[in-house]
């Protein structure tokens, strides 16, 4: 099985270097925003037919990876 994070690309030529899905103009943050607004996977895939189910999973995996930190530093 493919590592879902392999679907997330960073390319300075696309979306100002933001993380995108498979070098397409779909930023990870867009998919996360859609999910957090309550859209289902099916609704997103209907609205964005170039995306695949695995792309949405990759966005969630990317977000999960970003939240895994060893230390939080509180500043004043």
Beta strands, then each sheet from edge to edge (+ up, - down):
strand 1: 8-10
strand 2: 19-21
sheet 1: 1+ 2-
end
